[in-house]
Amino acid sequence: MKKDIIKTFSKNMKRIRVNAQLTQEELSFSSELHRNYISDAERGKRNISLKSVEKIAKALNVEPIEFFREIEEEKEN
Amino acid sequence: MKKDIIKTFSKNMKRIRVNAQLTQEELSFSSELHRNYISDAERGKRNISLKSVEKIAKALNVEPIEFFREIEEEKEN
């Protein structure tokens, strides 16, 4: 099965944000990235750069590597 | 100690390429990225995108997560 780095990133980003009980707007504020950018990133619509990955990681208080783990999917289409 | 995602990425990229016994030129060819881009990426001079990370990972036959591990440095300046 072919993996897609943007898909892996976006799913992990959303999962970590939701687990942290932050809204996209709150993450936007703390990461200093536009709310539309956060929304697009979580939907896999952006080919984001390493610096943006770092901003999001810091705002979510995790290491960047956490966005690249392959997490088992549960009943997801 | 503050970590820097670009520094972590570039050090891992070079380490993995050298371990794979590939030249920058060979990696450039197999990743379809310009040789100057590969060189800059390894020196931490580029804020590269996720798609480029994926191209480099595929060319080096590793998962993208391998570029984000914090490896202990041994006597490196």
Backbone of each chain as nested JSON, in Angstrom:
{
  "chains": [
    {"id": "A", "residues": [
      {"number": 1, "name": "MET", "atoms": {"N": [0.835, -1.193, 0.0], "CA": [0.0, 0.0, 0.0], "C": [0.874, 1.248, 0.0]}},
      {"number": 2, "name": "LYS", "atoms": {"N": [0.599, 2.117, -0.915], "CA": [1.395, 3.337, -1.022], "C": [0.951, 4.352, 0.031]}},
      {"number": 3, "name": "LYS", "atoms": {"N": [1.917, 4.911, 0.719], "CA": [1.603, 5.926, 1.715], "C": [1.775, 7.308, 1.124]}},
      {"number": 4, "name": "ASP", "atoms": {"N": [1.113, 8.242, 1.713], "CA": [1.146, 9.61, 1.228], "C": [1.487, 10.508, 2.412]}},
      {"number": 5, "name": "ILE", "atoms": {"N": [2.609, 11.193, 2.31], "CA": [3.102, 11.966, 3.456], "C": [2.117, 13.065, 3.863]}},
      {"number": 6, "name": "ILE", "atoms": {"N": [1.459, 13.661, 2.878], "CA": [0.538, 14.752, 3.215], "C": [-0.682, 14.2, 3.938]}},
      {"number": 7, "name": "LYS", "atoms": {"N": [-1.14, 13.038, 3.504], "CA": [-2.282, 12.409, 4.18], "C": [-1.907, 12.017, 5.617]}},
      {"number": 8, "name": "THR", "atoms": {"N": [-0.749, 11.413, 5.763], "CA": [-0.288, 11.022, 7.103], "C": [-0.174, 12.247, 8.005]}},
      {"number": 9, "name": "PHE", "atoms": {"N": [0.452, 13.3, 7.481], "CA": [0.615, 14.526, 8.26], "C": [-0.734, 15.103, 8.675]}},
      {"number": 10, "name": "SER", "atoms": {"N": [-1.621, 15.233, 7.724], "CA": [-2.89, 15.923, 7.996], "C": [-3.751, 15.152, 9.005]}},
      {"number": 11, "name": "LYS", "atoms": {"N": [-3.75, 13.831, 8.897], "CA": [-4.534, 13.035, 9.842], "C": [-3.961, 13.149, 11.26]}},
      {"number": 12, "name": "ASN", "atoms": {"N": [-2.636, 13.093, 11.35], "CA": [-2.004, 13.217, 12.664], "C": [-2.206, 14.602, 13.248]}},
      {"number": 13, "name": "MET", "atoms": {"N": [-2.102, 15.607, 12.397], "CA": [-2.286, 16.983, 12.87], "C": [-3.672, 17.155, 13.487]}},
      {"number": 14, "name": "LYS", "atoms": {"N": [-4.681, 16.686, 12.775], "CA": [-6.035, 16.833, 13.292], "C": [-6.222, 16.034, 14.589]}},
      {"number": 15, "name": "ARG", "atoms": {"N": [-5.72, 14.788, 14.579], "CA": [-5.856, 13.928, 15.755], "C": [-5.213, 14.582, 16.985]}},
      {"number": 16, "name": "ILE", "atoms": {"N": [-4.022, 15.116, 16.804], "CA": [-3.298, 15.721, 17.938], "C": [-4.001, 16.996, 18.411]}},
      {"number": 17, "name": "ARG", "atoms": {"N": [-4.491, 17.795, 17.459], "CA": [-5.204, 19.017, 17.841], "C": [-6.465, 18.687, 18.635]}},
      {"number": 18, "name": "VAL", "atoms": {"N": [-7.233, 17.714, 18.121], "CA": [-8.485, 17.349, 18.795], "C": [-8.183, 16.778, 20.186]}},
      {"number": 19, "name": "ASN", "atoms": {"N": [-7.151, 15.934, 20.259], "CA": [-6.774, 15.377, 21.571], "C": [-6.367, 16.477, 22.549]}},
      {"number": 20, "name": "ALA", "atoms": {"N": [-5.778, 17.528, 22.019], "CA": [-5.361, 18.656, 22.871], "C": [-6.533, 19.576, 23.192]}},
      {"number": 21, "name": "GLN", "atoms": {"N": [-7.703, 19.231, 22.659], "CA": [-8.921, 20.01, 22.888], "C": [-8.781, 21.464, 22.467]}},
      {"number": 22, "name": "LEU", "atoms": {"N": [-8.133, 21.621, 21.307], "CA": [-8.006, 22.953, 20.739], "C": [-8.864, 23.055, 19.482]}},
      {"number": 23, "name": "THR", "atoms": {"N": [-9.44, 24.219, 19.264], "CA": [-10.129, 24.46, 17.999], "C": [-9.093, 24.862, 16.944]}},
      {"number": 24, "name": "GLN", "atoms": {"N": [-9.516, 24.82, 15.68], "CA": [-8.619, 25.286, 14.623], "C": [-8.267, 26.751, 14.843]}},
      {"number": 25, "name": "GLU", "atoms": {"N": [-9.225, 27.505, 15.344], "CA": [-8.978, 28.922, 15.566], "C": [-7.926, 29.138, 16.662]}},
      {"number": 26, "name": "GLU", "atoms": {"N": [-8.016, 28.356, 17.707], "CA": [-7.011, 28.463, 18.78], "C": [-5.626, 28.062, 18.273]}},
      {"number": 27, "name": "LEU", "atoms": {"N": [-5.595, 26.998, 17.472], "CA": [-4.301, 26.564, 16.915], "C": [-3.758, 27.638, 15.967]}},
      {"number": 28, "name": "SER", "atoms": {"N": [-4.646, 28.232, 15.21], "CA": [-4.243, 29.313, 14.32], "C": [-3.586, 30.44, 15.102]}},
      {"number": 29, "name": "PHE", "atoms": {"N": [-4.204, 30.8, 16.208], "CA": [-3.682, 31.892, 17.032], "C": [-2.302, 31.543, 17.584]}},
      {"number": 30, "name": "SER", "atoms": {"N": [-2.174, 30.347, 18.17], "CA": [-0.908, 30.01, 18.84], "C": [0.211, 29.689, 17.856]}},
      {"number": 31, "name": "SER", "atoms": {"N": [-0.144, 29.234, 16.66], "CA": [0.897, 28.913, 15.674], "C": [1.227, 30.107, 14.779]}},
      {"number": 32, "name": "GLU", "atoms": {"N": [0.408, 31.142, 14.873], "CA": [0.569, 32.323, 14.013], "C": [0.428, 31.973, 12.525]}},
      {"number": 33, "name": "LEU", "atoms": {"N": [-0.409, 30.969, 12.249], "CA": [-0.738, 30.621, 10.867], "C": [-2.212, 30.941, 10.646]}},
      {"number": 34, "name": "HIS", "atoms": {"N": [-2.544, 31.307, 9.426], "CA": [-3.922, 31.699, 9.134], "C": [-4.879, 30.534, 9.366]}},
      {"number": 35, "name": "ARG", "atoms": {"N": [-6.084, 30.85, 9.807], "CA": [-7.068, 29.812, 10.081], "C": [-7.37, 28.968, 8.839]}},
      {"number": 36, "name": "ASN", "atoms": {"N": [-7.407, 29.603, 7.678], "CA": [-7.641, 28.843, 6.445], "C": [-6.483, 27.89, 6.14]}},
      {"number": 37, "name": "TYR", "atoms": {"N": [-5.304, 28.318, 6.507], "CA": [-4.114, 27.475, 6.301], "C": [-4.208, 26.228, 7.185]}},
      {"number": 38, "name": "ILE", "atoms": {"N": [-4.595, 26.434, 8.441], "CA": [-4.771, 25.311, 9.379], "C": [-5.836, 24.357, 8.855]}},
      {"number": 39, "name": "SER", "atoms": {"N": [-6.94, 24.912, 8.415], "CA": [-8.045, 24.099, 7.891], "C": [-7.593, 23.303, 6.663]}},
      {"number": 40, "name": "ASP", "atoms": {"N": [-6.93, 23.977, 5.746], "CA": [-6.432, 23.296, 4.54], "C": [-5.421, 22.199, 4.898]}},
      {"number": 41, "name": "ALA", "atoms": {"N": [-4.54, 22.509, 5.824], "CA": [-3.508, 21.534, 6.214], "C": [-4.153, 20.27, 6.778]}},
      {"number": 42, "name": "GLU", "atoms": {"N": [-5.189, 20.437, 7.576], "CA": [-5.868, 19.271, 8.169], "C": [-6.658, 18.473, 7.145]}},
      {"number": 43, "name": "ARG", "atoms": {"N": [-6.991, 19.105, 6.026], "CA": [-7.715, 18.38, 4.982], "C": [-6.765, 17.868, 3.903]}},
      {"number": 44, "name": "GLY", "atoms": {"N": [-5.468, 18.02, 4.138], "CA": [-4.496, 17.52, 3.172], "C": [-4.464, 18.307, 1.883]}},
      {"number": 45, "name": "LYS", "atoms": {"N": [-4.847, 19.572, 1.979], "CA": [-4.915, 20.412, 0.781], "C": [-3.686, 21.297, 0.603]}},
      {"number": 46, "name": "ARG", "atoms": {"N": [-2.744, 21.173, 1.508], "CA": [-1.562, 22.025, 1.429], "C": [-0.278, 21.186, 1.446]}},
      {"number": 47, "name": "ASN", "atoms": {"N": [0.65, 21.581, 0.617], "CA": [1.977, 20.975, 0.63], "C": [2.846, 21.848, 1.52]}},
      {"number": 48, "name": "ILE", "atoms": {"N": [2.705, 21.673, 2.825], "CA": [3.306, 22.644, 3.734], "C": [4.804, 22.431, 3.917]}},
      {"number": 49, "name": "SER", "atoms": {"N": [5.454, 23.473, 4.377], "CA": [6.914, 23.452, 4.519], "C": [7.322, 23.012, 5.914]}},
      {"number": 50, "name": "LEU", "atoms": {"N": [8.599, 22.659, 6.031], "CA": [9.112, 22.216, 7.338], "C": [8.937, 23.288, 8.415]}},
      {"number": 51, "name": "LYS", "atoms": {"N": [9.121, 24.55, 8.061], "CA": [8.963, 25.601, 9.079], "C": [7.53, 25.685, 9.594]}},
      {"number": 52, "name": "SER", "atoms": {"N": [6.577, 25.46, 8.697], "CA": [5.179, 25.463, 9.152], "C": [4.889, 24.235, 10.016]}},
      {"number": 53, "name": "VAL", "atoms": {"N": [5.481, 23.099, 9.647], "CA": [5.337, 21.891, 10.48], "C": [5.841, 22.198, 11.888]}},
      {"number": 54, "name": "GLU", "atoms": {"N": [6.968, 22.893, 11.953], "CA": [7.554, 23.221, 13.252], "C": [6.654, 24.17, 14.062]}},
      {"number": 55, "name": "LYS", "atoms": {"N": [6.086, 25.151, 13.392], "CA": [5.185, 26.085, 14.087], "C": [3.986, 25.347, 14.681]}},
      {"number": 56, "name": "ILE", "atoms": {"N": [3.428, 24.43, 13.887], "CA": [2.259, 23.682, 14.344], "C": [2.649, 22.755, 15.499]}},
      {"number": 57, "name": "ALA", "atoms": {"N": [3.811, 22.123, 15.377], "CA": [4.28, 21.23, 16.444], "C": [4.441, 21.998, 17.758]}},
      {"number": 58, "name": "LYS", "atoms": {"N": [5.057, 23.161, 17.68], "CA": [5.272, 23.951, 18.9], "C": [3.947, 24.384, 19.513]}},
      {"number": 59, "name": "ALA", "atoms": {"N": [3.028, 24.79, 18.651], "CA": [1.727, 25.246, 19.145], "C": [0.952, 24.1, 19.79]}},
      {"number": 60, "name": "LEU", "atoms": {"N": [1.201, 22.88, 19.316], "CA": [0.501, 21.709, 19.881], "C": [1.348, 21.01, 20.959]}},
      {"number": 61, "name": "ASN", "atoms": {"N": [2.534, 21.558, 21.198], "CA": [3.418, 21.038, 22.237], "C": [3.828, 19.579, 22.006]}},
      {"number": 62, "name": "VAL", "atoms": {"N": [4.109, 19.265, 20.751], "CA": [4.623, 17.928, 20.423], "C": [5.875, 18.081, 19.559]}},
      {"number": 63, "name": "GLU", "atoms": {"N": [6.612, 16.994, 19.422], "CA": [7.757, 16.996, 18.515], "C": [7.248, 16.787, 17.088]}},
      {"number": 64, "name": "PRO", "atoms": {"N": [7.919, 17.388, 16.103], "CA": [7.502, 17.229, 14.704], "C": [7.351, 15.766, 14.279]}},
      {"number": 65, "name": "ILE", "atoms": {"N": [8.166, 14.888, 14.82], "CA": [8.109, 13.48, 14.407], "C": [6.724, 12.875, 14.631]}},
      {"number": 66, "name": "GLU", "atoms": {"N": [5.98, 13.418, 15.595], "CA": [4.653, 12.872, 15.892], "C": [3.697, 12.978, 14.706]}},
      {"number": 67, "name": "PHE", "atoms": {"N": [3.971, 13.89, 13.793], "CA": [3.09, 14.064, 12.629], "C": [3.363, 13.052, 11.514]}},
      {"number": 68, "name": "PHE", "atoms": {"N": [4.422, 12.274, 11.679], "CA": [4.819, 11.374, 10.593], "C": [4.635, 9.903, 10.94]}},
      {"number": 69, "name": "ARG", "atoms": {"N": [4.037, 9.645, 12.088], "CA": [3.791, 8.252, 12.471], "C": [2.606, 7.71, 11.689]}},
      {"number": 70, "name": "GLU", "atoms": {"N": [2.718, 6.448, 11.337], "CA": [1.605, 5.779, 10.669], "C": [0.698, 5.204, 11.743]}},
      {"number": 71, "name": "ILE", "atoms": {"N": [-0.465, 5.81, 11.903], "CA": [-1.408, 5.362, 12.922], "C": [-2.441, 4.454, 12.263]}},
      {"number": 72, "name": "GLU", "atoms": {"N": [-2.754, 3.361, 12.929], "CA": [-3.776, 2.459, 12.381], "C": [-5.106, 3.187, 12.281]}},
      {"number": 73, "name": "GLU", "atoms": {"N": [-5.767, 2.99, 11.18], "CA": [-7.071, 3.625, 11.0], "C": [-8.161, 2.709, 11.52]}},
      {"number": 74, "name": "GLU", "atoms": {"N": [-9.173, 3.318, 12.09], "CA": [-10.297, 2.544, 12.603], "C": [-11.556, 2.913, 11.847]}},
      {"number": 75, "name": "LYS", "atoms": {"N": [-11.972, 2.006, 10.993], "CA": [-13.235, 2.217, 10.263], "C": [-13.324, 3.583, 9.623]}},
      {"number": 76, "name": "GLU", "atoms": {"N": [-12.301, 3.933, 8.91], "CA": [-12.325, 5.254, 8.282], "C": [-12.327, 5.073, 6.774]}},
      {"number": 77, "name": "ASN", "atoms": {"N": [-13.072, 5.914, 6.104], "CA": [-13.106, 5.821, 4.633], "C": [-12.053, 6.735, 4.019]}}
    ]},
    {"id": "B", "residues": [
      {"number": 1, "name": "MET", "atoms": {"N": [17.14, 22.636, 25.519], "CA": [17.767, 22.942, 24.23], "C": [16.713, 22.99, 23.134]}},
      {"number": 2, "name": "LYS", "atoms": {"N": [16.702, 24.053, 22.411], "CA": [15.726, 24.215, 21.346], "C": [16.135, 23.419, 20.11]}},
      {"number": 3, "name": "LYS", "atoms": {"N": [15.196, 22.677, 19.578], "CA": [15.48, 21.905, 18.375], "C": [15.015, 22.677, 17.149]}},
      {"number": 4, "name": "ASP", "atoms": {"N": [15.609, 22.348, 16.056], "CA": [15.307, 23.025, 14.803], "C": [14.982, 21.951, 13.776]}},
      {"number": 5, "name": "ILE", "atoms": {"N": [13.773, 21.977, 13.249], "CA": [13.322, 20.901, 12.365], "C": [14.167, 20.83, 11.089]}},
      {"number": 6, "name": "ILE", "atoms": {"N": [14.587, 21.972, 10.597], "CA": [15.369, 21.959, 9.356], "C": [16.755, 21.353, 9.602]}},
      {"number": 7, "name": "LYS", "atoms": {"N": [17.31, 21.667, 10.765], "CA": [18.616, 21.096, 11.115], "C": [18.49, 19.577, 11.292]}},
      {"number": 8, "name": "THR", "atoms": {"N": [17.473, 19.157, 12.012], "CA": [17.259, 17.722, 12.22], "C": [17.077, 17.013, 10.884]}},
      {"number": 9, "name": "PHE", "atoms": {"N": [16.236, 17.574, 10.041], "CA": [15.988, 16.97, 8.733], "C": [17.277, 16.867, 7.917]}},
      {"number": 10, "name": "SER", "atoms": {"N": [18.011, 17.958, 7.824], "CA": [19.174, 17.987, 6.937], "C": [20.267, 17.027, 7.396]}},
      {"number": 11, "name": "LYS", "atoms": {"N": [20.461, 16.928, 8.711], "CA": [21.469, 16.006, 9.231], "C": [21.074, 14.552, 8.949]}},
      {"number": 12, "name": "ASN", "atoms": {"N": [19.795, 14.25, 9.159], "CA": [19.33, 12.883, 8.899], "C": [19.399, 12.55, 7.414]}},
      {"number": 13, "name": "MET", "atoms": {"N": [19.021, 13.521, 6.59], "CA": [19.052, 13.295, 5.145], "C": [20.465, 12.938, 4.691]}},
      {"number": 14, "name": "LYS", "atoms": {"N": [21.424, 13.718, 5.138], "CA": [22.808, 13.449, 4.733], "C": [23.28, 12.088, 5.269]}},
      {"number": 15, "name": "ARG", "atoms": {"N": [22.982, 11.83, 6.54], "CA": [23.4, 10.565, 7.162], "C": [22.836, 9.37, 6.397]}},
      {"number": 16, "name": "ILE", "atoms": {"N": [21.547, 9.443, 6.057], "CA": [20.894, 8.323, 5.374], "C": [21.447, 8.168, 3.95]}},
      {"number": 17, "name": "ARG", "atoms": {"N": [21.674, 9.287, 3.282], "CA": [22.242, 9.211, 1.916], "C": [23.636, 8.59, 1.939]}},
      {"number": 18, "name": "VAL", "atoms": {"N": [24.457, 9.051, 2.878], "CA": [25.833, 8.535, 2.952], "C": [25.814, 7.05, 3.316]}},
      {"number": 19, "name": "ASN", "atoms": {"N": [24.95, 6.679, 4.253], "CA": [24.834, 5.259, 4.618], "C": [24.393, 4.41, 3.427]}},
      {"number": 20, "name": "ALA", "atoms": {"N": [23.583, 5.0, 2.568], "CA": [23.106, 4.277, 1.382], "C": [24.15, 4.286, 0.271]}},
      {"number": 21, "name": "GLN", "atoms": {"N": [25.273, 4.926, 0.551], "CA": [26.381, 5.013, -0.411], "C": [25.965, 5.628, -1.746]}},
      {"number": 22, "name": "LEU", "atoms": {"N": [25.157, 6.676, -1.615], "CA": [24.746, 7.419, -2.806], "C": [25.409, 8.794, -2.798]}},
      {"number": 23, "name": "THR", "atoms": {"N": [25.762, 9.276, -3.967], "CA": [26.246, 10.655, -4.078], "C": [25.036, 11.583, -4.156]}},
      {"number": 24, "name": "GLN", "atoms": {"N": [25.283, 12.861, -3.95], "CA": [24.198, 13.837, -4.093], "C": [23.646, 13.795, -5.512]}},
      {"number": 25, "name": "GLU", "atoms": {"N": [24.527, 13.564, -6.46], "CA": [24.099, 13.529, -7.855], "C": [23.174, 12.333, -8.106]}},
      {"number": 26, "name": "GLU", "atoms": {"N": [23.516, 11.208, -7.547], "CA": [22.672, 10.02, -7.706], "C": [21.308, 10.237, -7.044]}},
      {"number": 27, "name": "LEU", "atoms": {"N": [21.339, 10.846, -5.863], "CA": [20.071, 11.127, -5.177], "C": [19.244, 12.133, -5.978]}},
      {"number": 28, "name": "SER", "atoms": {"N": [19.916, 13.098, -6.542], "CA": [19.238, 14.074, -7.384], "C": [18.518, 13.376, -8.532]}},
      {"number": 29, "name": "PHE", "atoms": {"N": [19.212, 12.441, -9.163], "CA": [18.635, 11.732, -10.304], "C": [17.417, 10.917, -9.884]}},
      {"number": 30, "name": "SER", "atoms": {"N": [17.568, 10.15, -8.805], "CA": [16.473, 9.243, -8.434], "C": [15.295, 9.978, -7.791]}},
      {"number": 31, "name": "SER", "atoms": {"N": [15.556, 11.131, -7.192], "CA": [14.456, 11.886, -6.567], "C": [13.823, 12.883, -7.537]}},
      {"number": 32, "name": "GLU", "atoms": {"N": [14.486, 13.081, -8.676], "CA": [14.023, 14.081, -9.643], "C": [14.024, 15.499, -9.065]}},
      {"number": 33, "name": "LEU", "atoms": {"N": [14.955, 15.744, -8.156], "CA": [15.152, 17.096, -7.615], "C": [16.524, 17.586, -8.086]}},
      {"number": 34, "name": "HIS", "atoms": {"N": [16.629, 18.886, -8.272], "CA": [17.885, 19.441, -8.778], "C": [19.039, 19.189, -7.804]}},
      {"number": 35, "name": "ARG", "atoms": {"N": [20.218, 18.985, -8.366], "CA": [21.383, 18.711, -7.524], "C": [21.642, 19.85, -6.524]}},
      {"number": 36, "name": "ASN", "atoms": {"N": [21.429, 21.081, -6.94], "CA": [21.623, 22.21, -6.024], "C": [20.598, 22.177, -4.886]}},
      {"number": 37, "name": "TYR", "atoms": {"N": [19.418, 21.705, -5.214], "CA": [18.359, 21.594, -4.194], "C": [18.764, 20.557, -3.15]}},
      {"number": 38, "name": "ILE", "atoms": {"N": [19.271, 19.416, -3.62], "CA": [19.739, 18.359, -2.701], "C": [20.863, 18.892, -1.815]}},
      {"number": 39, "name": "SER", "atoms": {"N": [21.804, 19.584, -2.446], "CA": [22.936, 20.144, -1.707], "C": [22.458, 21.149, -0.656]}},
      {"number": 40, "name": "ASP", "atoms": {"N": [21.59, 22.045, -1.06], "CA": [21.048, 23.042, -0.119], "C": [20.273, 22.366, 1.014]}},
      {"number": 41, "name": "ALA", "atoms": {"N": [19.487, 21.364, 0.676], "CA": [18.683, 20.678, 1.692], "C": [19.587, 20.039, 2.748]}},
      {"number": 42, "name": "GLU", "atoms": {"N": [20.677, 19.451, 2.304], "CA": [21.602, 18.796, 3.25], "C": [22.36, 19.795, 4.102]}},
      {"number": 43, "name": "ARG", "atoms": {"N": [22.443, 21.03, 3.64], "CA": [23.132, 22.061, 4.437], "C": [22.135, 22.89, 5.244]}},
      {"number": 44, "name": "GLY", "atoms": {"N": [20.881, 22.473, 5.225], "CA": [19.877, 23.186, 6.005], "C": [19.545, 24.553, 5.46]}},
      {"number": 45, "name": "LYS", "atoms": {"N": [19.747, 24.732, 4.157], "CA": [19.525, 26.038, 3.543], "C": [18.167, 26.16, 2.876]}},
      {"number": 46, "name": "ARG", "atoms": {"N": [17.355, 25.116, 2.962], "CA": [16.051, 25.132, 2.298], "C": [14.941, 24.792, 3.276]}},
      {"number": 47, "name": "ASN", "atoms": {"N": [13.866, 25.508, 3.166], "CA": [12.665, 25.203, 3.936], "C": [11.785, 24.334, 3.04]}},
      {"number": 48, "name": "ILE", "atoms": {"N": [12.123, 23.052, 2.957], "CA": [11.508, 22.217, 1.928], "C": [10.092, 21.773, 2.309]}},
      {"number": 49, "name": "SER", "atoms": {"N": [9.354, 21.385, 1.296], "CA": [7.949, 21.026, 1.488], "C": [7.796, 19.524, 1.724]}},
      {"number": 50, "name": "LEU", "atoms": {"N": [6.621, 19.155, 2.212], "CA": [6.359, 17.74, 2.482], "C": [6.505, 16.872, 1.233]}},
      {"number": 51, "name": "LYS", "atoms": {"N": [6.084, 17.385, 0.084], "CA": [6.208, 16.569, -1.132], "C": [7.663, 16.301, -1.492]}},
      {"number": 52, "name": "SER", "atoms": {"N": [8.516, 17.291, -1.248], "CA": [9.939, 17.068, -1.51], "C": [10.53, 16.086, -0.504]}},
      {"number": 53, "name": "VAL", "atoms": {"N": [10.079, 16.171, 0.752], "CA": [10.517, 15.202, 1.766], "C": [10.151, 13.793, 1.289]}},
      {"number": 54, "name": "GLU", "atoms": {"N": [8.966, 13.661, 0.747], "CA": [8.505, 12.353, 0.287], "C": [9.342, 11.85, -0.906]}},
      {"number": 55, "name": "LYS", "atoms": {"N": [9.652, 12.744, -1.822], "CA": [10.485, 12.344, -2.967], "C": [11.851, 11.835, -2.507]}},
      {"number": 56, "name": "ILE", "atoms": {"N": [12.425, 12.558, -1.555], "CA": [13.754, 12.181, -1.055], "C": [13.667, 10.855, -0.3]}},
      {"number": 57, "name": "ALA", "atoms": {"N": [12.613, 10.694, 0.481], "CA": [12.432, 9.439, 1.234], "C": [12.323, 8.249, 0.283]}},
      {"number": 58, "name": "LYS", "atoms": {"N": [11.53, 8.407, -0.753], "CA": [11.357, 7.305, -1.707], "C": [12.67, 6.983, -2.41]}},
      {"number": 59, "name": "ALA", "atoms": {"N": [13.388, 8.035, -2.782], "CA": [14.659, 7.815, -3.478], "C": [15.676, 7.129, -2.572]}},
      {"number": 60, "name": "LEU", "atoms": {"N": [15.571, 7.365, -1.276], "CA": [16.497, 6.746, -0.315], "C": [15.915, 5.468, 0.29]}},
      {"number": 61, "name": "ASN", "atoms": {"N": [14.713, 5.123, -0.132], "CA": [14.057, 3.894, 0.309], "C": [13.845, 3.834, 1.824]}},
      {"number": 62, "name": "VAL", "atoms": {"N": [13.458, 4.967, 2.4], "CA": [13.122, 5.012, 3.827], "C": [11.754, 5.682, 3.993]}},
      {"number": 63, "name": "GLU", "atoms": {"N": [11.187, 5.528, 5.167], "CA": [9.945, 6.232, 5.472], "C": [10.287, 7.677, 5.861]}},
      {"number": 64, "name": "PRO", "atoms": {"N": [9.413, 8.621, 5.53], "CA": [9.676, 10.032, 5.865], "C": [9.992, 10.254, 7.355]}},
      {"number": 65, "name": "ILE", "atoms": {"N": [9.399, 9.466, 8.224], "CA": [9.617, 9.66, 9.664], "C": [11.099, 9.56, 10.033]}},
      {"number": 66, "name": "GLU", "atoms": {"N": [11.856, 8.828, 9.238], "CA": [13.287, 8.655, 9.544], "C": [14.057, 9.979, 9.53]}},
      {"number": 67, "name": "PHE", "atoms": {"N": [13.524, 10.964, 8.824], "CA": [14.209, 12.261, 8.737], "C": [13.953, 13.152, 9.954]}},
      {"number": 68, "name": "PHE", "atoms": {"N": [13.058, 12.707, 10.825], "CA": [12.666, 13.57, 11.944], "C": [13.113, 13.04, 13.301]}},
      {"number": 69, "name": "ARG", "atoms": {"N": [13.888, 11.967, 13.271], "CA": [14.401, 11.419, 14.531], "C": [15.542, 12.285, 15.048]}},
      {"number": 70, "name": "GLU", "atoms": {"N": [15.583, 12.403, 16.364], "CA": [16.69, 13.131, 16.978], "C": [17.814, 12.132, 17.231]}},
      {"number": 71, "name": "ILE", "atoms": {"N": [18.873, 12.241, 16.431], "CA": [20.004, 11.323, 16.567], "C": [21.079, 12.002, 17.414]}},
      {"number": 72, "name": "GLU", "atoms": {"N": [21.661, 11.227, 18.32], "CA": [22.739, 11.782, 19.137], "C": [23.913, 12.167, 18.249]}},
      {"number": 73, "name": "GLU", "atoms": {"N": [24.458, 13.315, 18.527], "CA": [25.61, 13.757, 17.742], "C": [26.892, 13.259, 18.387]}},
      {"number": 74, "name": "GLU", "atoms": {"N": [27.835, 12.908, 17.54], "CA": [29.13, 12.449, 18.042], "C": [30.215, 13.39, 17.56]}},
      {"number": 75, "name": "LYS", "atoms": {"N": [30.674, 14.203, 18.472], "CA": [31.796, 15.098, 18.162], "C": [31.602, 15.865, 16.872]}},
      {"number": 76, "name": "GLU", "atoms": {"N": [30.449, 16.465, 16.726], "CA": [30.204, 17.198, 15.485], "C": [30.077, 18.677, 15.799]}},
      {"number": 77, "name": "ASN", "atoms": {"N": [30.625, 19.496, 14.952], "CA": [30.494, 20.943, 15.176], "C": [29.283, 21.495, 14.454]}}
    ]}
  ]
}
